[in-house]
Amino acid sequence: MMRFHHMGVFVSDLDEALKLWVDVLGFTLTHRAVIPDGRRDEPGTRMPQETLDDIFGVEGARSEMALLTSPDGAMIELQCPKVPRIQKTPPENLRYGHTGIHELGFQVDDIDGWFDKVRAAGYRTQTEYVWPWAGTGKSFLFYDQDGNLIQFCQQKGLPSWRP
């Protein structure tokens, strides 16, 4: 058995990212911390220094992180690395001509309401309109503060995702 658990989104400013995910998209902040929080041999350590060093590939790795949950149970992990210092990906490398995960999609109800809400909050949409999608739906894409692409889709006959 395999189920989707979460998506990690790397950001340059955690507080700015939280404005989008909590204030606009309605996620709940369930955990915020600076990692690592100790060493392997220290009781209560959740993310040991040695493990984070191995994951990030540098000695002395450090990151601010936040875990968020949507009302329907989708989980997002925001990471803002401090060591090594995060660098913004050039916008041309966040588009469809490059490998990697460049789009995070959500099934929503009321696509037009979401479009208006995202634009009113100041986020740039890829088009100036909601467009037809998959023959029976509508969609739009927008960029977070770091240029990460988020897609909202509404399709007739498909309710919003429920765990």
Summary of the structure (lengths in Angstrom):
residues: 163
radius of gyration: 17.6
end to end distance: 14.9
largest distance: 55.8
contacts: 433
relative contact order: 0.18
helix: 20%
strand: 32%
